[in-house]
Amino acid sequence: MSKFIIEGGHHLSGEIQPQGAKNEALQVLCAVLLTPEKITMTNVPGIRDVSKLINLLGDLGVEVEQLDKNSYTFKATNINLDFLRSPEYFAKSTELRGSVMLVGPLLARFGKAFIPKPGGDKIGRRRLDTHFIGFQELGAVFNYDVKHSYYEVEAKKLTGKYMLLDEASVTGTANIVMAAVLAAGVTTIYNAACEPYLQQLCKMLVRMGAKISGIGSNLLTIEGVAELHGTEHRILPDMIEIGSFIGMAAMTQSEITIKDVAFDELGVIPASFKRLGIQMELRGDDLFIPAMDHYAIETFIDGAIMTIADAPWPGLTPDLLSVILVTATQAKGSVLIHQKMFESRLFFVDKLIDMGAQIILCDPHRATVIGMDNSMKLRATKMTSPDIRAGVALLIAAMSAEGTSEIDNIDQIDRGYERIDERLNALGASIKRI
């Protein structure tokens, strides 16, 4: 297991290119199973979770060719369904949360799919009911083996149907959409997720021959087709990484330019950081963050303490609340961070408190941050990364702290951030991988 040794206090400068979006990549990679024809994909992030999914597709029989560092072709002509029952498949898919999105394409094209309970971040209960209720609405028979934590769905024929999702789950919506595109008749999905990455999946499926209307809204209508074809697809830049770099620049009092951010797809992310007082300037499609000695958190109009909370898109993505929280520790003023989706995601704040941050953990979902206005720097410490997003938040804290910090279990960070130490060191950071 690897760890980072971080010497804090360095000011960064220069340009950095965001990687391809992790959450989009996991969706569109699963979609290659919907056609026997070739799909070419570019801007694929070279991160641990994506590499594991590509390897899993190869084990299933998908012909995978890597064209360059971030470009691949996939051809799912001969799929080995027997592999789904193998111990190797069980072991590999349990390591990867995104493996659940293999179910929709396999069910649509082959009439059956199996998946063990997926792994991923330890951030609280992450139920899969939305996925399997959707498959049942389309006509699939669902079975859950409690003893072995194994999910199974099977259908001789999928038939379109109106459904109201019990939650606007991004992966649940993606899974149901991928099943519905080859179902007979019309499927209507209300309360669908509408994140840019889900929109990207839908646009890719349309280029493959699917008939989907309402893309970008929470009401999707899908007219099933008999078959899908090959296409080319470019993955968007990762909005979570872009937000992480904004927070990192503010915390380390650095001047950086984030290149090619696809600004129109960032939604409320820039505005959320501006609420913390962080300045930024859009230059073409690059985001310039000036060095700031101080930044002040806004209040509401009546003077009440600012609340920043996650919400379904176009609200703020929950994946950035950890970064926003750590960035607020050196702002002037106070903010209430309300993480609604996961009950364990804020527990990493105990490490920030050990570093000298002034944070009150109100309950598993809410934390109040009293910013120190850079009057007192965080202290270096030794810590462990509990999940991808908290891991990078702790990395940002360590980069701003006085002294040398250690972060164990950085495999978690590698799951979502491509060569993060190399790329930040190129800007002037001091991060050593052990």
C-alpha positions in Angstrom: 0.0 0.0 0.0 1.4 3.4 -1.0 1.4 6.7 0.8 2.2 10.4 0.1 4.7 12.5 1.9 3.7 16.1 1.5 5.8 19.1 2.3 3.3 21.9 2.9 3.6 25.7 2.3 4.6 25.7 -1.4 2.9 28.2 -3.7 2.0 26.7 -7.1 2.0 28.4 -10.5 1.4 27.3 -14.1 -1.2 25.5 -16.2 -2.9 22.2 -15.5 -5.1 20.1 -17.8 -8.0 18.3 -16.2 -8.3 14.5 -16.9 -11.3 12.9 -18.6 -14.3 12.6 -16.3 -14.2 9.4 -14.1 -18.0 9.3 -13.6 -18.7 9.6 -17.4 -16.0 7.1 -18.3 -17.6 4.4 -16.1 -20.9 4.8 -17.8 -19.9 5.0 -21.4 -17.4 2.1 -21.0 -20.2 -0.2 -19.9 -22.3 1.0 -23.0 -19.8 -0.7 -25.4 -21.5 -4.0 -24.5 -24.6 -2.8 -26.3 -23.2 -3.4 -29.8 -20.9 -5.9 -31.6 -19.5 -3.0 -33.6 -16.3 -0.9 -32.8 -16.5 2.1 -30.5 -13.6 4.5 -30.3 -13.2 6.5 -27.1 -10.9 9.4 -26.4 -9.9 11.4 -23.3 -10.3 8.3 -21.2 -8.7 9.0 -17.7 -5.8 6.8 -16.7 -7.1 6.1 -13.2 -7.4 2.9 -11.2 -11.2 2.5 -11.4 -11.3 3.0 -15.1 -8.4 0.7 -15.7 -10.1 -2.0 -13.6 -13.3 -1.7 -15.7 -11.4 -1.8 -19.0 -9.7 -5.0 -17.8 -13.0 -6.5 -16.7 -14.5 -5.8 -20.2 -11.5 -7.5 -21.7 -12.1 -10.6 -19.4 -15.7 -10.6 -20.7 -14.4 -11.0 -24.2 -14.4 -7.3 -25.4 -11.6 -6.7 -27.9 -9.7 -3.7 -26.4 -7.0 -1.8 -28.2 -5.2 1.1 -26.6 -4.4 3.7 -29.3 -2.5 6.1 -27.1 -2.3 7.1 -23.4 -6.0 8.1 -23.2 -7.6 6.6 -26.4 -9.1 3.1 -26.9 -11.2 1.1 -29.3 -13.7 -1.5 -28.0 -15.4 -4.2 -29.9 -17.9 -6.5 -28.0 -18.5 -9.1 -30.7 -17.9 -12.3 -28.7 -19.0 -12.0 -25.1 -18.2 -14.9 -22.7 -21.3 -14.9 -20.4 -19.9 -17.9 -18.5 -17.2 -15.6 -17.1 -20.0 -13.9 -15.1 -20.2 -17.0 -12.9 -16.5 -17.3 -12.3 -14.7 -16.5 -9.0 -12.4 -14.2 -11.0 -15.4 -12.1 -12.1 -16.7 -12.1 -8.5 -13.4 -10.8 -7.1 -12.8 -8.1 -9.7 -16.3 -6.7 -9.9 -16.6 -6.4 -6.1 -13.6 -4.0 -6.1 -15.4 -1.6 -8.4 -18.6 0.3 -7.7 -19.1 1.1 -11.4 -19.3 -2.5 -12.3 -23.0 -2.4 -11.5 -23.6 -0.5 -14.7 -22.6 -3.7 -16.7 -26.0 -5.1 -15.7 -28.2 -2.9 -18.0 -26.3 -3.5 -21.2 -25.9 -7.2 -20.5 -29.6 -7.6 -19.8 -30.6 -5.6 -22.9 -28.4 -7.5 -25.3 -28.2 -11.0 -23.8 -31.3 -11.2 -21.6 -29.4 -11.9 -18.4 -26.8 -10.4 -16.1 -25.1 -11.3 -12.8 -23.2 -9.0 -10.4 -21.9 -9.4 -6.9 -22.4 -6.5 -4.5 -20.1 -3.8 -5.8 -17.4 -2.2 -3.8 -16.1 1.4 -3.9 -15.9 4.2 -1.4 -16.8 3.6 2.3 -19.1 6.6 2.6 -22.2 5.0 4.0 -25.0 2.9 2.6 -25.3 3.1 -1.2 -28.4 1.2 -2.1 -29.1 -0.3 -5.5 -32.9 -0.6 -5.3 -33.4 2.0 -8.1 -31.4 0.0 -10.6 -33.2 -3.3 -10.0 -36.7 -1.9 -9.6 -36.2 -0.2 -13.0 -35.2 -3.5 -14.6 -38.2 -5.2 -13.1 -40.4 -2.4 -14.5 -39.0 -3.4 -17.9 -40.0 -7.0 -17.4 -36.9 -8.6 -15.9 -37.1 -11.1 -13.1 -34.8 -10.2 -10.2 -33.2 -12.4 -7.6 -30.8 -11.6 -4.7 -28.7 -14.3 -3.2 -28.4 -13.0 0.4 -25.8 -15.6 1.4 -23.4 -14.7 -1.4 -24.4 -11.1 -1.9 -25.1 -11.8 -5.6 -27.6 -10.0 -7.8 -29.2 -11.7 -10.8 -31.6 -10.4 -13.5 -33.1 -12.2 -16.4 -35.6 -11.5 -19.1 -36.7 -13.2 -22.3 -38.0 -9.8 -23.5 -37.7 -6.3 -22.2 -40.8 -4.1 -22.8 -40.9 -0.3 -22.4 -42.9 1.2 -19.6 -43.5 4.5 -17.7 -41.6 4.6 -14.5 -41.1 7.1 -11.7 -37.6 6.6 -10.1 -37.6 6.6 -6.3 -34.4 8.7 -6.4 -32.6 10.6 -9.1 -29.7 8.2 -9.1 -27.1 8.9 -11.7 -25.9 5.3 -12.1 -29.4 4.0 -11.7 -30.7 6.2 -14.5 -27.7 5.2 -16.7 -28.3 1.5 -16.1 -32.0 1.7 -16.9 -31.4 3.8 -20.0 -28.9 1.3 -21.3 -31.4 -1.5 -20.7 -34.3 0.5 -22.3 -32.6 1.4 -25.6 -33.0 -2.2 -26.8 -36.4 -2.8 -25.2 -39.6 -3.2 -27.2 -41.8 -0.1 -27.2 -41.5 3.2 -25.4 -39.9 3.7 -21.9 -40.6 6.9 -20.0 -38.3 7.7 -17.0 -39.5 10.4 -14.7 -37.2 11.8 -12.0 -34.3 10.8 -14.1 -30.8 12.1 -13.3 -29.7 14.8 -15.8 -26.0 15.4 -14.9 -23.8 16.3 -17.9 -22.2 12.8 -17.8 -25.6 11.2 -18.1 -26.3 13.5 -21.0 -23.0 12.4 -22.6 -24.1 8.8 -22.3 -27.4 9.5 -23.9 -25.8 11.5 -26.8 -23.4 8.6 -27.4 -26.3 6.1 -27.5 -28.2 8.4 -29.9 -25.2 8.4 -32.2 -25.2 4.6 -32.0 -28.8 4.5 -33.2 -30.9 4.9 -30.0 -33.9 7.1 -29.9 -33.9 9.2 -26.8 -35.7 12.5 -26.2 -35.6 14.8 -23.2 -31.8 14.7 -22.8 -30.8 17.2 -20.2 -34.1 17.1 -18.3 -35.5 14.8 -15.6 -38.0 13.3 -18.1 -36.5 10.9 -20.6 -38.4 9.1 -23.3 -36.8 6.2 -25.0 -38.1 4.4 -28.1 -36.5 1.0 -28.2 -34.6 -0.1 -31.3 -33.6 -3.5 -32.6 -29.8 -2.9 -32.6 -27.1 -0.3 -32.0 -24.0 0.4 -34.0 -20.5 1.7 -33.5 -19.5 5.3 -32.9 -16.8 7.7 -31.7 -17.0 9.4 -28.3 -14.9 12.0 -26.4 -15.2 12.1 -22.6 -15.7 15.5 -21.0 -13.1 17.0 -18.6 -13.7 15.9 -15.0 -15.7 18.6 -13.2 -14.7 17.2 -9.8 -11.0 17.5 -10.6 -11.6 21.1 -11.9 -13.3 22.0 -8.6 -10.5 20.3 -6.6 -8.0 22.5 -8.4 -10.0 25.7 -7.7 -10.0 24.8 -4.0 -6.3 23.8 -4.1 -5.3 27.2 -5.6 -7.2 29.1 -2.9 -5.8 27.1 0.0 -2.2 27.3 -1.2 -2.5 31.0 -2.2 -1.5 30.0 -5.8 -2.0 31.4 -9.2 -2.9 28.6 -11.7 -4.8 28.2 -15.0 -7.0 25.2 -15.5 -7.1 24.4 -19.2 -10.1 23.4 -21.3 -12.6 23.1 -18.6 -15.8 22.8 -20.7 -17.2 25.7 -18.6 -20.8 25.4 -19.9 -20.9 21.9 -18.3 -19.7 23.0 -14.9 -23.2 24.2 -13.7 -23.1 25.8 -10.2 -19.6 24.7 -9.4 -17.8 28.0 -10.1 -20.6 29.9 -8.3 -20.3 27.7 -5.3 -16.6 28.5 -4.9 -17.3 32.2 -5.5 -19.6 32.0 -2.4 -16.4 31.2 -0.5 -14.9 34.4 -1.9 -12.6 32.7 -4.4 -11.9 34.8 -7.5 -11.7 33.3 -11.0 -11.7 34.5 -14.6 -12.8 32.7 -17.7 -10.3 33.1 -20.5 -11.7 31.4 -23.5 -12.4 27.9 -22.1 -9.6 28.2 -19.5 -10.3 29.1 -15.9 -7.7 31.4 -14.3 -7.4 31.4 -10.5 -5.4 34.4 -9.1 -3.3 34.1 -6.0 -5.3 35.4 -3.0 -4.0 36.2 0.5 -7.5 36.3 1.8 -11.0 35.2 0.6 -14.2 35.8 2.5 -17.3 33.6 2.7 -20.5 35.4 1.7 -23.6 35.5 3.9 -27.2 35.3 2.9 -29.0 38.6 2.2 -30.3 38.8 5.8 -26.8 38.2 7.2 -27.5 34.5 8.1 -24.6 32.0 7.9 -24.0 30.7 4.4 -25.2 27.1 3.8 -23.7 25.0 1.0 -25.5 21.8 0.3 -25.5 19.1 -2.4 -28.5 18.4 -4.6 -29.4 16.5 -7.7 -28.2 18.2 -10.9 -28.4 21.1 -11.7 -27.6 21.4 -7.9 -24.1 21.0 -6.5 -22.6 17.6 -6.9 -21.9 15.9 -3.5 -18.5 14.8 -4.8 -17.2 18.4 -4.2 -18.4 19.0 -0.7 -15.3 17.5 0.9 -13.1 20.0 -1.2 -15.4 22.9 -0.4 -15.3 22.1 3.3 -11.5 22.0 3.5 -11.2 25.2 1.4 -13.5 27.0 3.8 -11.1 26.3 6.7 -8.8 29.1 5.6 -11.5 31.5 4.5 -12.8 34.5 6.5 -16.2 33.8 7.9 -18.3 30.7 8.6 -20.3 28.2 6.5 -22.5 25.3 7.2 -21.7 22.3 4.9 -24.8 20.0 4.5 -24.0 16.6 2.9 -27.4 15.1 2.3 -26.6 12.0 0.3 -24.1 9.9 2.3 -24.1 9.6 6.1 -20.4 8.8 6.5 -18.8 11.3 4.1 -18.0 14.0 6.6 -16.3 11.8 9.2 -12.9 12.7 7.7 -13.1 16.2 9.4 -11.6 14.7 12.5 -8.3 14.8 10.7 -8.8 18.4 9.8 -9.6 19.2 13.4 -6.3 17.4 14.4 -4.6 19.8 12.0 -6.1 22.8 13.8 -9.1 23.5 11.7 -12.1 25.0 13.5 -15.0 22.6 12.6 -18.0 21.5 14.5 -19.4 18.2 13.2 -23.1 18.7 14.0 -24.2 15.3 12.9 -23.3 12.7 10.2 -24.6 15.1 7.5 -23.7 18.6 8.7 -20.5 20.4 9.6 -20.0 24.1 10.5 -16.6 25.5 9.5 -15.2 28.6 11.1 -12.7 29.9 8.7 -9.3 31.1 10.1 -8.6 33.7 7.3 -5.1 32.4 6.9 -4.2 33.8 10.3 -3.3 30.4 11.6 -2.1 27.7 9.2 -3.1 24.0 9.5 -0.6 21.8 11.2 1.1 18.8 9.4 0.0 15.4 10.6 -0.3 11.7 9.6 -3.6 10.6 8.2 -5.4 8.0 6.0 -7.5 8.5 3.0 -11.0 7.1 3.6 -12.4 7.6 0.1 -11.5 9.3 -3.2 -12.9 12.8 -2.5 -12.0 13.0 1.2 -8.5 11.8 0.2 -7.9 14.7 -2.2 -9.4 17.1 0.3 -6.8 15.9 2.9 -4.1 16.2 0.2 -5.1 19.9 -0.3 -5.0 20.4 3.4 -1.5 18.9 3.7 -0.3 21.1 0.8 -1.4 24.2 2.7 -0.1 23.1 6.1 3.1 24.0 7.9 5.4 21.0 8.0 5.4 17.6 6.4 2.3 15.4 6.4 1.7 11.8 5.5 -1.4 10.3 3.8 -1.7 6.5 3.8 -4.1 4.5 1.6 -3.5 6.7 -1.4 -4.8 3.9 -3.6 -8.2 5.6 -2.9 -7.0 8.8 -4.4 -5.5 7.0 -7.4 -9.0 5.6 -8.1 -10.2 9.0 -9.1 -7.2 11.2 -9.9 -4.7 10.5 -12.6 -1.0 10.8 -11.6 -2.0 13.6 -9.2 1.4 13.8 -7.5 3.3 14.2 -10.8 0.9 16.8 -12.2 0.9 18.9 -9.0 4.6 18.6 -8.6 4.9 20.1 -12.1 3.2 23.2 -10.6 5.6 23.5 -7.7 4.1 21.1 -5.1 6.3 18.8 -3.0 4.6 15.4 -3.0 6.6 12.2 -2.7 5.0 8.8 -3.4 6.3 6.0 -1.2 
